[in-house]
Amino acid sequence: MIKEINNFKEKSWMEVSKDDLLTMEESAAKYADNCLRLPRDLKEWKAYKDLKSRIDNLRDVLPIVIDLKKPSIQQRHWEKISEITGAKLNYENPDNLFIEDLMAANLLNFQEDIIDICESADKQMKIRAQLDEITQYWDGAYFEFAVWGKRDRPCMLNGLVVSTVIERLEEDQMTLATLNAQRHVAPFKVEVETKIRIFAEVNDTLDLWVKVQKLWTSLEPVFTGGDIARQMPLQAKQFQGIDKYWIKIMDKAVET
């Protein structure tokens, strides 16, 4: 029993798996049960009391150690644990961080703080996943373009695609605002606020782009031929300049 516990404590954080920890937790429970079944006289022995104390301590601390093995625990969380416990934990080199080191860190004395760190880590992992999903979508998002009237090349945004983009943009803006209000967002605060600013700029620009496009598509057939263009030559000339600039912008947009 003692030998198995000692062998377990000698394992490095790198080589021990969550399954190993769970197996040890089961073994510790069996050891505790076996201790209770020993004769009453033996329970008065110092050796018994020492053994029972070691088993009880192991059982108490193992749930905390198991939580620390979760994939959500990052270096920043280890830094916080090392700070609050005052223990020098070699978390940067898991090969040289041993179970014995964690046992000696008096984790039970800081149980509530460590539980809070682990819960925060889980929530931060969810935030990271949401940010990655948003980034992945926009990295692959693109506009489609369409021809208009008698024009021989694409010169306007495809309305259906724009609607989809705007819908997703509004959705992600709400998500980012929600994330930004969470207390666990601290490690990603700069990234979230940067995305909020960029998305707001994109939203404003796209809104203006669509408004100008609607005006252009309304005026284009009016001033490119027919009686109105002849009756309003000054306005028709003004529109020709606007039209050339619009086409130049859209050519660049299509190219980009």
C-alpha positions as CSV (number, residue, x, y, z in Angstrom):
1,M,0.0,0.0,0.0
2,I,2.7,2.5,1.1
3,K,4.9,1.4,-1.8
4,E,2.1,2.0,-4.4
5,I,1.5,5.5,-2.9
6,N,5.2,6.3,-3.0
7,N,5.6,5.1,-6.6
8,F,2.6,7.2,-7.5
9,K,4.1,10.4,-5.9
10,E,7.3,9.9,-7.9
11,K,5.5,10.2,-11.2
12,S,6.0,13.3,-13.2
13,W,3.1,15.5,-14.3
14,M,4.0,14.7,-17.9
15,E,3.8,10.9,-17.6
16,V,0.7,10.7,-15.3
17,S,-2.6,10.7,-17.1
18,K,-6.1,11.6,-15.9
19,D,-6.9,7.9,-15.9
20,D,-3.9,7.2,-13.7
21,L,-5.2,9.7,-11.2
22,L,-8.7,8.3,-11.3
23,T,-7.3,4.8,-10.8
24,M,-5.3,6.0,-7.8
25,E,-8.4,7.7,-6.4
26,E,-10.2,4.3,-6.6
27,S,-7.2,2.6,-4.9
28,A,-7.1,5.2,-2.1
29,A,-10.8,4.5,-1.5
30,K,-10.1,0.8,-1.3
31,Y,-7.2,1.4,1.1
32,A,-9.4,3.5,3.3
33,D,-12.0,0.8,3.4
34,N,-9.4,-1.9,4.2
35,C,-8.1,0.3,7.0
36,L,-11.6,0.4,8.5
37,R,-11.8,-3.4,8.4
38,L,-8.6,-3.9,10.5
39,P,-9.0,-5.1,14.1
40,R,-9.8,-2.4,16.6
41,D,-6.5,-3.1,18.5
42,L,-4.4,-2.3,15.4
43,K,-6.1,1.0,15.1
44,E,-4.4,2.2,18.2
45,W,-1.0,1.7,16.7
46,K,0.9,4.7,15.6
47,A,1.8,3.0,12.3
48,Y,-2.0,2.6,11.6
49,K,-2.7,6.2,12.4
50,D,0.1,7.4,10.2
51,L,-1.0,5.2,7.4
52,K,-4.7,6.3,7.7
53,S,-3.6,9.9,7.8
54,R,-1.6,9.5,4.5
55,I,-4.5,7.7,2.8
56,D,-7.0,10.4,4.0
57,N,-4.8,13.2,2.8
58,L,-4.3,11.5,-0.5
59,R,-8.1,11.0,-0.9
60,D,-8.7,14.7,0.0
61,V,-6.1,16.1,-2.4
62,L,-6.7,13.8,-5.4
63,P,-9.9,15.5,-6.6
64,I,-8.0,18.8,-6.8
65,V,-5.1,17.2,-8.6
66,I,-7.5,15.6,-11.1
67,D,-9.0,19.0,-11.8
68,L,-5.6,20.4,-12.5
69,K,-5.2,17.7,-15.3
70,K,-8.0,19.2,-17.3
71,P,-7.0,20.5,-20.8
72,S,-8.4,23.9,-19.8
73,I,-5.6,24.5,-17.3
74,Q,-3.0,26.7,-19.0
75,Q,0.3,28.2,-17.8
76,R,-1.4,31.3,-16.6
77,H,-3.5,29.1,-14.2
78,W,-0.4,27.3,-12.9
79,E,1.2,30.7,-12.3
80,K,-1.8,31.7,-10.2
81,I,-1.7,28.4,-8.2
82,S,2.0,28.8,-7.6
83,E,1.4,32.4,-6.4
84,I,-1.4,31.6,-4.0
85,T,0.2,28.5,-2.5
86,G,3.7,30.0,-2.4
87,A,5.0,26.7,-3.8
88,K,7.6,26.6,-6.5
89,L,5.9,24.4,-9.0
90,N,7.9,23.6,-12.1
91,Y,4.9,23.9,-14.4
92,E,6.9,25.1,-17.3
93,N,8.7,21.8,-17.4
94,P,6.1,19.0,-16.7
95,D,8.8,16.4,-16.8
96,N,10.3,17.9,-13.7
97,L,7.0,18.6,-11.9
98,F,6.2,15.6,-9.7
99,I,3.0,14.5,-7.9
100,E,5.0,14.8,-4.7
101,D,5.5,18.5,-5.5
102,L,1.8,19.0,-5.7
103,M,1.2,17.0,-2.5
104,A,3.8,19.2,-0.7
105,A,2.1,22.4,-2.0
106,N,-0.7,22.2,0.7
107,L,-3.3,22.5,-2.0
108,L,-6.1,21.6,0.5
109,N,-5.3,24.9,2.4
110,F,-6.2,26.8,-0.8
111,Q,-9.0,24.5,-2.0
112,E,-11.6,27.2,-2.7
113,D,-9.1,29.4,-4.6
114,I,-7.9,26.5,-6.7
115,I,-11.5,25.4,-7.4
116,D,-12.3,28.9,-8.6
117,I,-9.2,28.9,-10.8
118,C,-10.3,25.6,-12.4
119,E,-13.8,26.8,-13.0
120,S,-12.5,30.0,-14.5
121,A,-10.2,27.9,-16.7
122,D,-13.2,25.9,-18.0
123,K,-15.1,29.1,-18.8
124,Q,-12.0,30.6,-20.5
125,M,-11.7,27.5,-22.6
126,K,-15.3,28.0,-23.8
127,I,-14.5,31.7,-24.5
128,R,-11.4,30.7,-26.5
129,A,-13.5,28.2,-28.5
130,Q,-16.1,30.9,-29.3
131,L,-13.4,33.3,-30.4
132,D,-11.7,30.7,-32.6
133,E,-15.0,29.8,-34.2
134,I,-15.7,33.5,-35.0
135,T,-12.2,34.0,-36.4
136,Q,-12.4,30.8,-38.5
137,Y,-15.7,32.0,-40.0
138,W,-14.5,35.5,-40.9
139,D,-11.2,34.2,-42.2
140,G,-13.1,32.3,-44.9
141,A,-16.0,34.8,-45.4
142,Y,-16.2,36.6,-48.7
143,F,-18.5,38.8,-50.8
144,E,-20.0,37.8,-54.1
145,F,-20.7,40.3,-56.9
146,A,-23.2,40.6,-59.6
147,V,-23.7,42.5,-62.9
148,W,-26.2,45.2,-63.2
149,G,-28.3,46.2,-66.1
150,K,-26.3,46.4,-69.3
151,R,-22.9,46.4,-67.6
152,D,-20.5,43.8,-68.9
153,R,-18.8,43.0,-65.6
154,P,-19.7,42.6,-61.9
155,C,-20.4,46.1,-60.4
156,M,-22.6,45.5,-57.3
157,L,-22.7,43.4,-54.2
158,N,-24.7,40.2,-54.3
159,G,-27.7,41.1,-52.0
160,L,-28.2,37.6,-50.7
161,V,-24.6,37.2,-49.6
162,V,-24.7,40.6,-48.0
163,S,-27.7,39.7,-46.0
164,T,-26.0,36.6,-44.8
165,V,-22.9,38.5,-43.9
166,I,-24.8,41.2,-42.1
167,E,-26.9,38.6,-40.1
168,R,-23.7,36.9,-39.0
169,L,-22.0,40.2,-38.3
170,E,-24.8,41.2,-35.9
171,E,-24.8,37.8,-34.3
172,D,-21.1,37.9,-33.6
173,Q,-21.2,41.5,-32.4
174,M,-23.7,40.4,-29.7
175,T,-21.6,37.4,-28.8
176,L,-18.5,39.6,-28.4
177,A,-20.4,42.1,-26.3
178,T,-21.5,39.2,-24.0
179,L,-18.0,37.8,-23.8
180,N,-16.6,41.2,-23.0
181,A,-18.9,41.6,-20.0
182,Q,-17.7,38.3,-18.4
183,R,-15.2,38.4,-15.6
184,H,-13.3,35.4,-17.1
185,V,-12.5,37.2,-20.3
186,A,-9.4,38.9,-18.9
187,P,-6.8,36.8,-20.9
188,F,-8.6,37.6,-24.1
189,K,-9.7,41.2,-23.3
190,V,-7.5,42.9,-25.9
191,E,-8.5,40.4,-28.6
192,V,-12.2,40.8,-27.9
193,E,-12.1,44.6,-27.8
194,T,-10.1,44.6,-31.0
195,K,-12.7,42.4,-32.7
196,I,-15.6,44.6,-31.4
197,R,-13.9,47.7,-32.9
198,I,-13.2,46.0,-36.2
199,F,-16.7,44.5,-36.5
200,A,-18.2,47.9,-35.7
201,E,-16.2,49.5,-38.5
202,V,-17.1,46.7,-40.9
203,N,-20.8,47.1,-40.0
204,D,-20.7,50.9,-40.5
205,T,-18.8,50.6,-43.8
206,L,-21.1,47.9,-45.1
207,D,-24.2,49.8,-44.1
208,L,-22.9,52.8,-46.1
209,W,-21.8,50.7,-49.0
210,V,-25.3,49.1,-49.3
211,K,-27.0,52.6,-49.1
212,V,-24.8,54.0,-51.8
213,Q,-25.3,50.9,-54.0
214,K,-29.1,51.3,-53.7
215,L,-28.8,55.0,-54.8
216,W,-26.5,54.0,-57.7
217,T,-28.8,51.3,-58.9
218,S,-31.7,53.7,-58.7
219,L,-30.0,56.5,-60.6
220,E,-27.9,54.4,-63.1
221,P,-30.8,53.7,-65.6
222,V,-32.0,57.3,-65.2
223,F,-28.8,59.1,-66.2
224,T,-27.3,56.6,-68.7
225,G,-29.8,57.3,-71.4
226,G,-33.3,58.5,-72.1
227,D,-35.1,61.8,-71.8
228,I,-34.2,62.6,-68.2
229,A,-30.5,62.5,-69.0
230,R,-31.1,64.9,-72.0
231,Q,-33.3,67.2,-69.9
232,M,-30.8,67.4,-67.0
233,P,-27.4,67.5,-68.7
234,L,-25.6,68.9,-65.7
235,Q,-26.8,66.3,-63.3
236,A,-26.1,63.6,-66.0
237,K,-22.5,64.8,-66.2
238,Q,-22.2,64.7,-62.4
239,F,-23.5,61.2,-62.3
240,Q,-21.1,60.1,-65.0
241,G,-18.2,61.1,-62.8
242,I,-19.8,59.3,-59.8
243,D,-20.4,56.3,-62.0
244,K,-16.8,56.0,-63.1
245,Y,-15.6,56.2,-59.5
246,W,-18.2,53.6,-58.4
247,I,-17.1,51.2,-61.1
248,K,-13.4,51.7,-60.1
249,I,-14.3,51.0,-56.5
250,M,-16.3,47.8,-57.4
251,D,-13.5,46.6,-59.8
252,K,-11.1,46.8,-56.9
253,A,-13.6,45.1,-54.5
254,V,-14.1,42.2,-57.0
255,E,-10.3,41.9,-57.4
256,T,-9.8,41.9,-53.6
